[in-house]
Structure formats: structure tokens, C-alpha cells
Amino acid sequence: MTLEFRVQHDVDTDAAPTPSPSTRTGVRGLLDRIAARRAAARVRRLEAEMLELADLERLLSGARGVIERGWIQHAWFAYVDEKGRTRKASSAAAMDVAGRPLVGACLVGAVVYAAGGPHAVHSQPVQRALDVVWHALAVEEGTPVLWCPAPEIRMGRVRDLTSWNDAPTRTSSDVAGLLLTAERVAVAESERIRARTVAPSGA
């Protein structure tokens, strides 16, 4: 089952709701206008975060599809070379996969592949998606995600995910299940942001 998660807008994203223009004049009117602009900017920022989470949910769903087609351990990718042989590629040799049929991936490799392939490994969508996957593995579901860890912490988390994937008792169902949990985490984050968007207007 793929979770679908849609961002609902009554207006265009670039036209965030703004309060009615203040009728006050002088300094108070200026302060009202500044406050209105800040509120509109906040709503636009929160809407952008929701759209990013929608993209992350789709990326994670795509990674789950990669795992369901073929899962491996102790390498990032399994692919078919020009002679029809199945080869494995580690993270260091990930670019060998470019343009070749993929037959399997590990947990991290599946996220990278779903984001567009090895060239996307350092992109923000991959880094954010791996943040969500690690959160799904290590943190109680329902807890807010802590974004943008320090680079050394993020690398440590990638090692955590790799070790978990390569455990002797691990199965492809375990990996697909973790990615499904990560999808739910992305949905929960979006709902949390939606609540922050709606609260000021309802006050």
C-alpha cells in the first residue's frame, strides 16, 4: 500500500493568505503592515516545507518499490553489465550503475536510486530522505524529526542504516517495512506543519 498525501490549497502557493489591510495610520499602521507581511511569509515558508515533505514521501515510496523489485546486502546496487553478468557496486563504485539495468539495491542505495541515481547521492532530497529513514528506525514514531544534523552525525546515521540493512537476520520485508514507516513519518511531519499553518488564521 502506498500512502498518498496531498497538500490542499484554497489559493495558489505564491498567494498566501494575508489579513485585510490595516485601517490604522501612522506608526501603528506601519507595524500592522509589517506584521501582515511576516505572517504571509511564514505561511509561504510552511507551505514550501509541506511541498518538500510531499516530495520526500513520493521518493520514499519509490525507494520501497526498488526494494520490492530486488534487495541486496553488503553493496549499494546490483546491476547487469554489458556482458549480461550481474555485478554489485559499493558506494565508492556507485557510478558504475549509471545507464545499466538495476536488479537490486540496499536500503540506502534504494533511496539514492529513487532520487535519480548515483549522481543524486549528495542532493538535499537524498539527505532529507535518509534523515527520515533513520528517524523511522531509531526514534519512536510520532516524535518530530530533527532536521539538518551535523555532517559527521549524518554520516554516522548512514552507517547505522547500512549496518541494519546488512544484519544476517534482515529480510527484504523488513527493509520495505522500514521505508513504509518512513513514509508515515513524512505524512506526520506534514500534518504537524499544516496545524501550524492553520492555527494563526483560526485564532
Accessible surface in RSA format (square Angstrom, percent):
REM  Atomic radii and reference values for relative SASA: ProtOr
REM  Chains: A
REM  Algorithm: Lee & Richards
REM  Probe-radius: 1.40
REM  Slices: 20
REM RES _ NUM      All-atoms   Total-Side   Main-Chain    Non-polar    All polar
REM                ABS   REL    ABS   REL    ABS   REL    ABS   REL    ABS   REL
RES MET A   1   170.04  88.1 115.75  76.6  54.28 129.2  90.15  76.6  79.89 105.8
RES THR A   2    74.98  53.3  57.27  58.1  17.71  42.2  31.80  42.7  43.18  65.3
RES LEU A   3    40.10  22.3  36.96  26.4   3.13   7.9  38.98  27.4   1.12   3.0
RES GLU A   4   119.82  68.8  88.47  66.9  31.34  74.6  36.98  71.5  82.83  67.6
RES PHE A   5    18.55   9.3   5.09   3.2  13.46  35.0   9.19   5.6   9.37  26.8
RES ARG A   6   170.61  71.6 154.05  78.5  16.56  39.4  66.46  90.8 104.16  63.1
RES VAL A   7    26.11  17.2   4.39   4.0  21.71  52.3   4.39   3.8  21.71  58.9
RES GLN A   8   154.31  86.3 131.76  96.3  22.55  53.7  40.43  86.1 113.89  86.4
RES HIS A   9    67.25  36.8  30.23  21.0  37.01  94.7  33.27  34.3  33.98  39.5
RES ASP A  10   153.81 107.7 113.89 113.4  39.92  94.4  36.33  85.5 117.48 117.2
RES VAL A  11    70.57  46.4  57.98  52.5  12.59  30.3  69.14  60.1   1.43   3.9
RES ASP A  12   111.47  78.1 102.98 102.5   8.49  20.1  23.49  55.3  87.99  87.8
RES THR A  13    44.53  31.7  39.13  39.7   5.40  12.9  27.22  36.6  17.31  26.2
RES ASP A  14   129.71  90.9 109.12 108.6  20.59  48.7  32.81  77.2  96.90  96.6
RES ALA A  15    55.57  51.1  44.76  69.1  10.81  24.6  52.61  74.1   2.96   7.8
RES ALA A  16     9.52   8.8   0.00   0.0   9.52  21.7   0.06   0.1   9.46  25.1
RES PRO A  17    79.77  58.1  63.96  58.3  15.81  57.5  73.74  60.9   6.03  37.5
RES THR A  18    86.85  61.8  58.83  59.6  28.02  66.8  32.04  43.0  54.81  82.9
RES PRO A  19    78.60  57.3  58.12  53.0  20.48  74.4  70.62  58.3   7.98  49.6
RES SER A  20   102.03  86.2  76.57 102.2  25.46  58.6  40.96  87.2  61.07  85.6
RES PRO A  21   122.29  89.1 103.11  94.0  19.17  69.7 112.82  93.1   9.46  58.8
RES SER A  22    39.07  33.0   8.43  11.3  30.64  70.6  15.46  32.9  23.62  33.1
RES THR A  23   131.30  93.4 101.90 103.3  29.40  70.1  80.22 107.7  51.08  77.2
RES ARG A  24   121.79  51.1 112.06  57.1   9.74  23.2  53.10  72.6  68.70  41.6
RES THR A  25   117.28  83.4 100.65 102.0  16.64  39.6  71.12  95.5  46.16  69.8
RES GLY A  26    57.99  71.5   0.00   N/A  57.99  71.5  44.65 122.5  13.34  29.9
RES VAL A  27   110.77  72.9 104.27  94.4   6.50  15.7 105.52  91.7   5.25  14.2
RES ARG A  28   159.47  67.0 158.18  80.6   1.29   3.1  36.33  49.6 123.15  74.6
RES GLY A  29     0.00   0.0   0.00   N/A   0.00   0.0   0.00   0.0   0.00   0.0
RES LEU A  30    83.80  46.7  83.80  60.0   0.00   0.0  83.80  58.9   0.00   0.0
RES LEU A  31   102.00  56.8  97.75  69.9   4.25  10.7  97.86  68.7   4.14  11.2
RES ASP A  32    36.46  25.5  29.65  29.5   6.81  16.1  12.07  28.4  24.39  24.3
RES ARG A  33   112.74  47.3 109.63  55.9   3.12   7.4  48.62  66.4  64.13  38.9
RES ILE A  34    51.20  29.1  50.95  38.0   0.25   0.6  51.04  36.8   0.15   0.4
RES ALA A  35    58.84  54.1  50.67  78.2   8.18  18.6  54.52  76.8   4.32  11.5
RES ALA A  36    26.02  23.9  23.03  35.5   3.00   6.8  25.69  36.2   0.33   0.9
RES ARG A  37   144.16  60.5 137.47  70.1   6.69  15.9  76.35 104.4  67.80  41.1
RES ARG A  38   175.04  73.5 167.12  85.2   7.92  18.9  58.68  80.2 116.37  70.5
RES ALA A  39    44.24  40.7  37.98  58.6   6.26  14.2  43.75  61.6   0.50   1.3
RES ALA A  40     4.16   3.8   4.14   6.4   0.02   0.0   4.14   5.8   0.02   0.0
RES ALA A  41    40.82  37.5  37.27  57.5   3.55   8.1  37.91  53.4   2.91   7.7
RES ARG A  42    73.48  30.8  73.38  37.4   0.09   0.2  33.56  45.9  39.92  24.2
RES VAL A  43    15.24  10.0  15.24  13.8   0.00   0.0  15.24  13.2   0.00   0.0
RES ARG A  44   100.11  42.0  97.10  49.5   3.01   7.2  28.92  39.5  71.20  43.2
RES ARG A  45   130.47  54.8 123.82  63.1   6.65  15.8  62.17  85.0  68.30  41.4
RES LEU A  46     0.29   0.2   0.29   0.2   0.00   0.0   0.29   0.2   0.00   0.0
RES GLU A  47    13.49   7.7  13.49  10.2   0.00   0.0   2.59   5.0  10.89   8.9
RES ALA A  48    55.78  51.3  48.85  75.4   6.93  15.8  50.40  71.0   5.38  14.2
RES GLU A  49    58.11  33.4  56.35  42.6   1.75   4.2  27.64  53.5  30.46  24.9
RES MET A  50     6.81   3.5   6.81   4.5   0.00   0.0   5.57   4.7   1.24   1.6
RES LEU A  51    72.04  40.1  71.17  50.9   0.87   2.2  71.17  50.0   0.87   2.4
RES GLU A  52    50.49  29.0  46.18  34.9   4.31  10.3  29.36  56.8  21.13  17.3
RES LEU A  53     5.98   3.3   5.98   4.3   0.00   0.0   5.98   4.2   0.00   0.0
RES ALA A  54     4.79   4.4   4.59   7.1   0.21   0.5   4.59   6.5   0.21   0.5
RES ASP A  55    79.15  55.4  74.17  73.8   4.98  11.8  26.63  62.7  52.52  52.4
RES LEU A  56     3.49   1.9   3.43   2.5   0.06   0.1   3.49   2.4   0.00   0.0
RES GLU A  57     5.18   3.0   5.18   3.9   0.00   0.0   0.00   0.0   5.18   4.2
RES ARG A  58   138.77  58.3 129.10  65.8   9.67  23.0  68.16  93.2  70.61  42.8
RES LEU A  59    19.98  11.1  12.51   9.0   7.46  18.8  19.32  13.6   0.65   1.8
RES LEU A  60     0.00   0.0   0.00   0.0   0.00   0.0   0.00   0.0   0.00   0.0
RES SER A  61    21.32  18.0  16.20  21.6   5.12  11.8   4.79  10.2  16.52  23.1
RES GLY A  62    32.42  40.0   0.00   N/A  32.42  40.0  29.68  81.5   2.74   6.1
RES ALA A  63     0.00   0.0   0.00   0.0   0.00   0.0   0.00   0.0   0.00   0.0
RES ARG A  64    16.18   6.8  16.18   8.2   0.00   0.0   3.69   5.0  12.49   7.6
RES GLY A  65    18.10  22.3   0.00   N/A  18.10  22.3  17.14  47.0   0.96   2.1
RES VAL A  66     6.00   4.0   5.07   4.6   0.94   2.3   5.13   4.5   0.88   2.4
RES ILE A  67     2.67   1.5   0.39   0.3   2.29   5.5   0.39   0.3   2.29   6.2
RES GLU A  68   114.15  65.5  75.42  57.1  38.73  92.2  38.33  74.1  75.82  61.9
RES ARG A  69   177.13  74.4 141.53  72.1  35.60  84.8  78.40 107.2  98.73  59.8
RES GLY A  70    16.70  20.6   0.00   N/A  16.70  20.6  16.38  45.0   0.32   0.7
RES TRP A  71    54.70  22.0  28.39  13.7  26.31  61.8  28.39  15.1  26.31  42.7
RES ILE A  72    21.97  12.5  16.76  12.5   5.21  12.6  21.97  15.8   0.00   0.0
RES GLN A  73    39.13  21.9  35.97  26.3   3.16   7.5   6.35  13.5  32.78  24.9
RES HIS A  74   137.43  75.1 105.60  73.4  31.83  81.4  80.51  83.0  56.93  66.2
RES ALA A  75    13.58  12.5   4.19   6.5   9.40  21.4   9.39  13.2   4.20  11.1
RES TRP A  76    33.06  13.3  33.06  16.0   0.00   0.0  25.82  13.8   7.24  11.7
RES PHE A  77     0.00   0.0   0.00   0.0   0.00   0.0   0.00   0.0   0.00   0.0
RES ALA A  78     3.71   3.4   3.71   5.7   0.00   0.0   3.71   5.2   0.00   0.0
RES TYR A  79    15.62   7.3  15.62   8.9   0.00   0.0   0.00   0.0  15.62  19.3
RES VAL A  80    38.26  25.2  37.41  33.9   0.85   2.1  37.41  32.5   0.85   2.3
RES ASP A  81    12.98   9.1   6.27   6.2   6.72  15.9   5.47  12.9   7.52   7.5
RES GLU A  82   132.17  75.9  88.19  66.7  43.98 104.7  68.82 133.1  63.35  51.7
RES LYS A  83   148.02  72.2 115.28  70.7  32.74  77.9  72.12  64.9  75.90  80.8
RES GLY A  84    55.95  69.0   0.00   N/A  55.95  69.0  26.16  71.8  29.80  66.7
RES ARG A  85   106.21  44.6 101.08  51.5   5.13  12.2  59.55  81.4  46.66  28.3
RES THR A  86    91.18  64.8  63.11  64.0  28.07  66.9  38.21  51.3  52.97  80.1
RES ARG A  87   100.04  42.0  97.15  49.5   2.90   6.9  23.12  31.6  76.92  46.6
RES LYS A  88   126.21  61.6  94.63  58.1  31.57  75.2  59.33  53.4  66.87  71.2
RES ALA A  89     1.84   1.7   0.54   0.8   1.30   3.0   1.84   2.6   0.00   0.0
RES SER A  90    56.31  47.6  50.71  67.7   5.60  12.9  39.68  84.5  16.63  23.3
RES SER A  91    61.92  52.3  45.99  61.4  15.92  36.7  13.41  28.6  48.50  68.0
RES ALA A  92   104.05  95.7  59.13  91.3  44.92 102.2  71.52 100.7  32.53  86.2
RES ALA A  93    35.84  33.0  29.20  45.1   6.64  15.1  35.84  50.5   0.00   0.0
RES ALA A  94     8.90   8.2   8.31  12.8   0.59   1.3   8.31  11.7   0.59   1.6
RES MET A  95   114.42  59.3 105.18  69.6   9.23  22.0  98.01  83.3  16.41  21.7
RES ASP A  96    66.72  46.7  60.08  59.8   6.64  15.7   8.59  20.2  58.13  58.0
RES VAL A  97     2.63   1.7   1.42   1.3   1.21   2.9   1.42   1.2   1.21   3.3
RES ALA A  98    59.86  55.0  36.89  56.9  22.97  52.3  43.84  61.7  16.03  42.5
RES GLY A  99    90.53 111.6   0.00   N/A  90.53 111.6  45.21 124.1  45.31 101.5
RES ARG A 100    84.53  35.5  74.44  37.9  10.09  24.0  16.33  22.3  68.20  41.3
RES PRO A 101    84.75  61.8  72.37  66.0  12.39  45.0  84.12  69.5   0.64   3.9
RES LEU A 102    39.60  22.1   9.92   7.1  29.69  74.6   9.92   7.0  29.69  79.9
RES VAL A 103    68.19  44.9  46.84  42.4  21.34  51.4  55.40  48.1  12.79  34.7
RES GLY A 104     2.20   2.7   0.00   N/A   2.20   2.7   1.64   4.5   0.57   1.3
RES ALA A 105     0.00   0.0   0.00   0.0   0.00   0.0   0.00   0.0   0.00   0.0
RES CYS A 106     3.52   2.7   3.52   3.9   0.00   0.0   1.53   3.9   1.99   2.1
RES LEU A 107     0.05   0.0   0.05   0.0   0.00   0.0   0.05   0.0   0.00   0.0
RES VAL A 108     1.29   0.8   1.06   1.0   0.22   0.5   1.06   0.9   0.22   0.6
RES GLY A 109     0.00   0.0   0.00   N/A   0.00   0.0   0.00   0.0   0.00   0.0
RES ALA A 110     0.00   0.0   0.00   0.0   0.00   0.0   0.00   0.0   0.00   0.0
RES VAL A 111     0.00   0.0   0.00   0.0   0.00   0.0   0.00   0.0   0.00   0.0
RES VAL A 112     0.04   0.0   0.04   0.0   0.00   0.0   0.04   0.0   0.00   0.0
RES TYR A 113    75.11  35.1  68.43  38.9   6.68  17.4  35.13  26.4  39.99  49.3
RES ALA A 114    36.28  33.4   1.83   2.8  34.45  78.4  10.19  14.3  26.09  69.1
RES ALA A 115    31.16  28.7   1.33   2.1  29.83  67.9   7.45  10.5  23.71  62.8
RES GLY A 116    46.04  56.8   0.00   N/A  46.04  56.8  29.30  80.4  16.74  37.5
RES GLY A 117     4.72   5.8   0.00   N/A   4.72   5.8   4.72  12.9   0.00   0.0
RES PRO A 118    10.84   7.9   7.90   7.2   2.94  10.7   8.03   6.6   2.81  17.5
RES HIS A 119   139.81  76.4 107.29  74.6  32.53  83.2  77.99  80.4  61.82  71.9
RES ALA A 120     9.55   8.8   6.67  10.3   2.87   6.5   9.55  13.4   0.00   0.0
RES VAL A 121    35.91  23.6  35.91  32.5   0.00   0.0  35.91  31.2   0.00   0.0
RES HIS A 122   156.68  85.6 135.63  94.3  21.05  53.8  96.30  99.2  60.38  70.3
RES SER A 123    37.83  32.0  25.49  34.0  12.33  28.4  35.09  74.7   2.73   3.8
RES GLN A 124   105.46  59.0  94.51  69.1  10.96  26.1  32.15  68.4  73.31  55.6
RES PRO A 125    67.01  48.8  64.73  59.0   2.29   8.3  67.01  55.3   0.00   0.0
RES VAL A 126     0.22   0.1   0.22   0.2   0.00   0.0   0.22   0.2   0.00   0.0
RES GLN A 127    34.91  19.5  34.91  25.5   0.00   0.0  15.70  33.4  19.21  14.6
RES ARG A 128    43.66  18.3  43.66  22.3   0.00   0.0   1.43   2.0  42.23  25.6
RES ALA A 129     0.00   0.0   0.00   0.0   0.00   0.0   0.00   0.0   0.00   0.0
RES LEU A 130     9.19   5.1   7.71   5.5   1.48   3.7   8.11   5.7   1.08   2.9
RES ASP A 131     2.83   2.0   1.27   1.3   1.56   3.7   0.68   1.6   2.15   2.1
RES VAL A 132     0.00   0.0   0.00   0.0   0.00   0.0   0.00   0.0   0.00   0.0
RES VAL A 133     0.00   0.0   0.00   0.0   0.00   0.0   0.00   0.0   0.00   0.0
RES TRP A 134    45.35  18.2  45.35  21.9   0.00   0.0  43.85  23.4   1.50   2.4
RES HIS A 135     8.31   4.5   8.31   5.8   0.00   0.0   3.15   3.2   5.16   6.0
RES ALA A 136    15.71  14.4   0.00   0.0  15.71  35.7   1.37   1.9  14.34  38.0
RES LEU A 137    58.38  32.5  32.06  22.9  26.31  66.2  33.29  23.4  25.09  67.5
RES ALA A 138    58.67  53.9  19.11  29.5  39.56  90.0  27.99  39.4  30.68  81.3
RES VAL A 139    46.08  30.3  34.12  30.9  11.95  28.8  39.28  34.1   6.80  18.4
RES GLU A 140   142.59  81.9 125.27  94.8  17.32  41.2  50.55  97.8  92.04  75.1
RES GLU A 141    88.26  50.7  63.89  48.3  24.38  58.0  37.36  72.3  50.90  41.6
RES GLY A 142    48.93  60.3   0.00   N/A  48.93  60.3  30.56  83.9  18.37  41.1
RES THR A 143    59.60  42.4  52.31  53.0   7.29  17.4  40.27  54.1  19.34  29.2
RES PRO A 144    67.02  48.8  64.82  59.1   2.20   8.0  64.82  53.5   2.20  13.7
RES VAL A 145    10.84   7.1   1.83   1.7   9.01  21.7   1.83   1.6   9.01  24.4
RES LEU A 146   139.73  77.8 133.98  95.9   5.75  14.5 135.72  95.3   4.02  10.8
RES TRP A 147    74.40  29.9  51.11  24.7  23.29  54.7  37.55  20.0  36.84  59.8
RES CYS A 148    88.79  67.2  66.91  74.6  21.88  51.4  30.00  76.0  58.79  63.4
RES PRO A 149    22.12  16.1   4.52   4.1  17.60  64.0  14.51  12.0   7.61  47.3
RES ALA A 150    39.15  36.0  27.06  41.8  12.09  27.5  34.00  47.9   5.15  13.6
RES PRO A 151   105.06  76.6  98.92  90.2   6.14  22.3 104.59  86.4   0.47   2.9
RES GLU A 152   122.57  70.4 110.52  83.6  12.06  28.7  64.89 125.5  57.69  47.1
RES ILE A 153    87.47  49.8  81.06  60.4   6.41  15.5  86.66  62.4   0.81   2.2
RES ARG A 154    44.41  18.6  44.41  22.6   0.00   0.0  11.52  15.7  32.89  19.9
RES MET A 155   107.45  55.6 107.45  71.1   0.00   0.0  78.17  66.5  29.27  38.8
RES GLY A 156    18.34  22.6   0.00   N/A  18.34  22.6  17.12  47.0   1.22   2.7
RES ARG A 157    40.67  17.1  40.47  20.6   0.20   0.5   9.45  12.9  31.21  18.9
RES VAL A 158    23.34  15.4  23.34  21.1   0.00   0.0  23.34  20.3   0.00   0.0
RES ARG A 159   143.21  60.1 140.85  71.8   2.36   5.6  67.64  92.4  75.57  45.8
RES ASP A 160    68.71  48.1  61.97  61.7   6.75  16.0  14.55  34.2  54.17  54.0
RES LEU A 161     0.48   0.3   0.48   0.3   0.00   0.0   0.48   0.3   0.00   0.0
RES THR A 162    45.33  32.2  44.90  45.5   0.42   1.0  41.24  55.4   4.08   6.2
RES SER A 163    77.01  65.1  63.42  84.6  13.59  31.3  38.58  82.2  38.43  53.8
RES TRP A 164    48.52  19.5  42.15  20.4   6.36  14.9  36.98  19.7  11.54  18.7
RES ASN A 165     0.98   0.7   0.98   0.9   0.00   0.0   0.49   1.2   0.49   0.5
RES ASP A 166    28.15  19.7  21.59  21.5   6.55  15.5   9.70  22.8  18.45  18.4
RES ALA A 167    23.88  22.0  19.38  29.9   4.50  10.2  23.88  33.6   0.00   0.0
RES PRO A 168   135.60  98.8  99.72  90.9  35.87 130.4 109.09  90.1  26.51 164.7
RES THR A 169   115.16  81.9  95.47  96.8  19.69  46.9  82.88 111.3  32.28  48.8
RES ARG A 170    48.61  20.4  38.58  19.7  10.03  23.9   0.00   0.0  48.61  29.5
RES THR A 171    64.48  45.9  62.26  63.1   2.22   5.3  61.47  82.6   3.02   4.6
RES SER A 172    47.13  39.8  44.43  59.3   2.70   6.2  12.62  26.9  34.51  48.4
RES SER A 173    85.12  71.9  71.63  95.6  13.48  31.1  39.33  83.8  45.78  64.1
RES ASP A 174    55.45  38.8  44.81  44.6  10.64  25.2  12.19  28.7  43.26  43.1
RES VAL A 175     0.00   0.0   0.00   0.0   0.00   0.0   0.00   0.0   0.00   0.0
RES ALA A 176    14.74  13.5  14.15  21.8   0.59   1.3  14.46  20.4   0.27   0.7
RES GLY A 177    33.26  41.0   0.00   N/A  33.26  41.0  29.92  82.1   3.34   7.5
RES LEU A 178    15.81   8.8   9.87   7.1   5.94  14.9  14.14   9.9   1.67   4.5
RES LEU A 179     0.00   0.0   0.00   0.0   0.00   0.0   0.00   0.0   0.00   0.0
RES LEU A 180    42.49  23.7  42.49  30.4   0.00   0.0  42.49  29.8   0.00   0.0
RES THR A 181    26.16  18.6  26.16  26.5   0.00   0.0  10.30  13.8  15.86  24.0
RES ALA A 182     0.00   0.0   0.00   0.0   0.00   0.0   0.00   0.0   0.00   0.0
RES GLU A 183     0.00   0.0   0.00   0.0   0.00   0.0   0.00   0.0   0.00   0.0
RES ARG A 184    93.77  39.4  89.80  45.8   3.97   9.5  41.12  56.2  52.65  31.9
RES VAL A 185     6.21   4.1   4.61   4.2   1.61   3.9   6.21   5.4   0.00   0.0
RES ALA A 186     0.00   0.0   0.00   0.0   0.00   0.0   0.00   0.0   0.00   0.0
RES VAL A 187    36.38  23.9  36.38  32.9   0.00   0.0  36.38  31.6   0.00   0.0
RES ALA A 188    38.23  35.1  30.64  47.3   7.59  17.3  35.70  50.3   2.53   6.7
RES GLU A 189    10.96   6.3  10.94   8.3   0.02   0.0   0.00   0.0  10.96   8.9
RES SER A 190     0.00   0.0   0.00   0.0   0.00   0.0   0.00   0.0   0.00   0.0
RES GLU A 191    87.48  50.2  82.61  62.5   4.86  11.6  38.05  73.6  49.43  40.4
RES ARG A 192    76.62  32.2  69.50  35.4   7.12  16.9  47.87  65.4  28.74  17.4
RES ILE A 193    11.68   6.6  11.68   8.7   0.00   0.0  11.68   8.4   0.00   0.0
RES ARG A 194    56.19  23.6  56.19  28.6   0.00   0.0  41.96  57.3  14.23   8.6
RES ALA A 195    62.54  57.5  50.18  77.4  12.37  28.1  58.33  82.1   4.22  11.2
RES ARG A 196   110.20  46.3 106.95  54.5   3.25   7.7  43.38  59.3  66.82  40.5
RES THR A 197    24.46  17.4  19.94  20.2   4.52  10.8  19.94  26.8   4.52   6.8
RES VAL A 198    87.73  57.7  85.91  77.8   1.82   4.4  87.73  76.2   0.00   0.0
RES ALA A 199    63.34  58.2  46.99  72.5  16.35  37.2  57.67  81.2   5.67  15.0
RES PRO A 200    69.04  50.3  46.52  42.4  22.52  81.9  55.12  45.5  13.92  86.5
RES SER A 201    94.43  79.8  55.01  73.4  39.42  90.8  53.24 113.4  41.19  57.7
RES GLY A 202    67.29  83.0   0.00   N/A  67.29  83.0  34.00  93.3  33.29  74.6
RES ALA A 203   120.58 110.9  49.28  76.0  71.31 162.2  87.54 123.3  33.05  87.5
END  Absolute sums over single chains surface
CHAIN  1 A    11407.2       9034.6       2372.6       6592.5       4814.7
END  Absolute sums over all chains
TOTAL         11407.2       9034.6       2372.6       6592.5       4814.7
